[in-house]
């Protein structure tokens, strides 16, 4: 997460986690943090470092074992001597020595190459590192914290992860619960991220129905997904109270749209995102031949409809798009291209009109 690095949450699950961290942090025992992507495993590691008493002795250093090419990972971890390989124009301490006195997070430890696992095992057991291109062992005092979203036991069975390294790293196991198991924290986290990403101090809010929707959604990307969602809404609607049911579906996760009961059609709008099936949503209450009812919704009578459109000649759905297009174009012309005024004339929300214009490929005149 990119907002201020801290663990927040008042649910029983998070309170129990924080209490556990206070117990285990003062020790030097290695910790293995497990949890799905986006739950905040690095924040847990940072909290362990903060509570350990090592903050004043050394740094918190993180290395992502899946993000660094295999041929460079050993050097990044243990350091190298000048000239140890092509491009090594100077010596480098490596992350373990940079974390000396502090804590080292080995993120995505399940992706560490097998040959490097043996070297890591020795470094953890003996408390020494050997830089690439050197035969000299250097002592380090580092609290090792590992993190993974992968089932390491299965990787061991498949021969991809060393069992002895697993036992060495898994001295204190911690599992971080996914966001769907602590839905009571969603509002708290939403408010926190909304404050963090407020533009010009204009914090966004949600109406009650939208809050219920967020709590019903399963958040497959967990807290990271919620943070990105808040950041998007803060950029698009600074200072507004948002009704998610009025937003273009392109702005919302597809599974959240399904929870809203809105059908997402296969056709794509100009921006490339799925469009809301506005026809079924707005006109579902009207029968195919209910021309008067349609007229009441659109604000005109059948007699006022353009001459080339006969509301009773064909099915309502077949004619609806052309009818909407002409009404919107007329409203835009009457409003001199002002979308807000055109929305007022049509009796719809501004965001609804913008969505319809995108679906129908209507531009301001």
Buried (B, 14 or more C-beta within 10 A) or exposed (E): BEBEEEBBBEBEBBEEBBEEBEEBBEEEEBBBBBBBEBBBBBBBBBBBBBBBEBBEEBBBBBBBBEEBEEEEBBBBBBBBBEEBEEEBEEBBBBBBBBBBBBBBBBBBBBBBEEEBBEBBBBBBEEBBBBBBBBEEBBEBEBBBBBBBBBEBEEBBEEEBBBEEBBEBBBBBEBBBBBBBEBBEBBEBBBBBBBBBBBEEEEBBBBBEEBBEBBBEBBBBBBBBBBBBBBBEBBEBBBEBEBBBBBBBBBBBBEEBBBBBEBBBBEEEBEEEBBBBBBBEBBBEEBEBEBBEBBBEEBEBEEEEBEEEBEBEEEEBEEBBBEBBBBBBBBBBEEBEEBBEBBBBBBEBBBBBBBBBBBBBEBEEE
